[in-house]
């Protein structure tokens, strides 16, 4: 009995909706779907553009930091070389002073 009532209600609904109404509803839904797909495509394109921009920014930052790091390393290497030269000069002076003292003691 319930099945017969449900089938009758479904037939009544179908009879109430004409084919033209269904076509209009389907057309509206298709238009809405097309608009949504277009919006999704715009969003995806925008996201891809932002991603590319962020990658470029990151690469530029990495290059900048690498250049700064190289400068710092070069500066430290130059300072080390300078300190090594000073140390060598002081060692030479110390050796000369020791040699002079040794010679003066041996003369006595």
C-alpha positions, 0 to 999 in steps of 0.5 A, a space after each residue: 500500500 505504501 508503495 502504491 502511495 509513493 508511486 502515485 505521489 511520484 507520478 503526480 509530481 512528474 505530471 505537475 512538472 512539464 518537460 519545459 520546466 525541467 529543461 529550464 531547471 536543467 539549463 539554469 543548473 548547467 549555467 550555475 555549474 559552468 560559472 562555478 567551474 569558471 570561478 574554480 579555474 580562476 582561483 587555480 590560476 591565481 594560486 599557481 601565479 602566487 606559488 610561482 611568485 613565492 618561489 621566485 621570492 624564495 630563490 632571490 632570498 636564497 641567492 641574497 643570503 648565499 652572497 652575504 654568506 660568501 662575503 662573510 666567509 671571504 672577510 673572515 678568511 682575509 682576517 685569518 690571513 692578516 692575523 697569520 701574517 702578524 703572528 709570523 712577523 711576531 714569531 720572526 721578531 722573537 726568533 731574531 731577539 732570541 738569536 741576538 741574546 744568544 749571540 751576546 751571551 756567547 760573546 761574553 
